[in-house]
Amino acid sequence: MGARSRRKGAQWERDVANRLAECYPRAIRGVGQAQADSPLSDVEGTPWWVECKVGQRPNIYAAIRQSDEARDDRPWLVVARKNSPGGSTPSVDTVTMSLDEFA
């Protein structure tokens, strides 16, 4: 992964942490996860194992698998942003969680 992609991903994690801090004041980017195989989600301080993905085609199912393999007892939550090509249309931010957890 190139430096530009890493910066974009790190910025997205900060953006998600800031947004979640509106509901969960202790929400912060899980910076330890960038330093090896640390058991931290992309955003800590919430009741969720948060996995953040950004790009042209963020793979939601790969993020779910990644969360299932790494997470603790918290339910997973995938927050994704699909960037539009050339900025011609606005980006779309989505949240994915299991139906059982939602219900």
Secondary structure, 3 states (H helix, E strand, C coil): CCHHHHHHHHHHHHHHHHHHCCCCCCCEECHHHHCCCCCCCCEECCCCEEEEEEECCCCHHHHHHHHHHHCCCCCEEEEEEECCHHHCCCCEEEEECCHHHHC
